[in-house]
């Protein structure tokens, strides 16, 4: 099963009663395992979990730490990129050259690297000189 197929399968489990916008995500870890996530909405909208964040949480819970590839799928006219928060989350666990493939349920595809999705990403390197405990 391809990463897109895995994301498409988990998308069907999304809980999106408020927006109706179901998203599935599949992450291939550097260890070679696939971790899945789907969006889960909450009545206190927009509280909830994005598919990409769910897949990252599943990866971490399984003991993997680095992303090798990502696939995201939604039912929309064009491939939809991860939201800003998820772009930052992906950049925490993926190298800049990791490919994120975005797909539609109709089969359209768009691939970009993490660096293309989040140019100028904030990372731990900016915190090197931070004073610990300073407010």
BELTA-V395214 format. One line per field, one symbol per residue. phi: phi as a letter, one per 40 degrees, with the letter a starting at -180 (. if undefined). Layout:
# BELTA-V395214
phi = ???
This chain:
# BELTA-V395214
phi = .cccccccccdccdbbcccgbcbbbbbccccgcbbbabcbcbdcdccibcdcccccccccccgcbbcbabbbbacacbdbcccdccccccccbbcdcccbcbbbcchcbabacdcccbcgdcbcdccdccccgcb
